């Protein structure tokens, strides 16, 4: 049975390309009917393949990254839908490893390649079908997230380092950090939403999305909500027979994650007063004979309202907002605690809660 290193498809899902390998006798396997049937395309003799990408709106353009003899990184290209391929470049700025990051949906000649060098990663861009590449950004740690908007104007990158955060470039401009603060595992843009794979332990969820380009991220999925195989999948089905026996072992670490319910509810309890209890007395009337203060208090500047004063007949709302937003705006996102968390998970969760002193306001769930 052949192993597969990667699989890719066009926007409409009809054209699919699977990359068989890496064995040194690799090949492209092609489907034009959404995966119902497959045929063998170009054979990659002498290459150890790594990643493949078909242009989203051009099924004839396929890119492949591989390694030649001696571990030399190579970029291959097909202009006939994967039936034949040719080598286009081996120049990747002394990178040790290369991985296809994405292909522009409107321009099949524009592609992005992640190139590892040392502990960091460079993002390379080509506008001539891979013949030449130039560096447009880099991360000090390993780059694990890349996303490209549907119009090709915006690029997002993220690394394994939370300190670097999610960075965004618009229309070829410099990469700048956006507001979303998560431990990124992957990035993906689709239909106006930026999807973010997060860290279940430190962030409280595994998958989130953003409607504003990464400034705010709303949770979509928590692994702690998984309940195992559906009841409809009995023990005589492939899902039931495979998942049922191993689910208790798989779910135990999820139940032990020490992530309490997000505190997002507001109360209208009266906040403690910040005014001093001692009052400074002023003369009732000045030299001009006019009244200087009401009930003996000194008036403040006419242009400045009194700091911290509450409106009459009401109370100032006070809100405790946790860094992890709610999984559902209409339901409590609490998770039943299955007991004390393991030391490593508890330590990570505690450290995360200590770091989360600055509240983040989310625009609402996606």
Secondary structure, DSSP 8 states (H G I E B T S, - for coil): ---EEEEEE-TTS--EEEEE-SSSEEEEEEESSTTSS-EEEEEEET-EEEEEEEETTEEEEEEEEEEETTTEEEEEEESSTTSS-EEEE--STT-SEEEEEEE-SS-TT-EEEEEEETTEEEEEEESSTTSS-EEEEEESS-EEEEEE-TTS-EEEEEES-TTT-EEEEETT---EE-S-----SEEEEETTEEEEE--HHHHS-SEEEESSTTSS-EEEE-GGG---S-TTS-TTSHHHHHHHHHHHHHHHHHHT---------EE-------S-S---B--SB-TTS-B--STTB----TTS--TT---TT----EE---SS--S-TTS-------S---HHHHHHHHHHHHHTTS--------
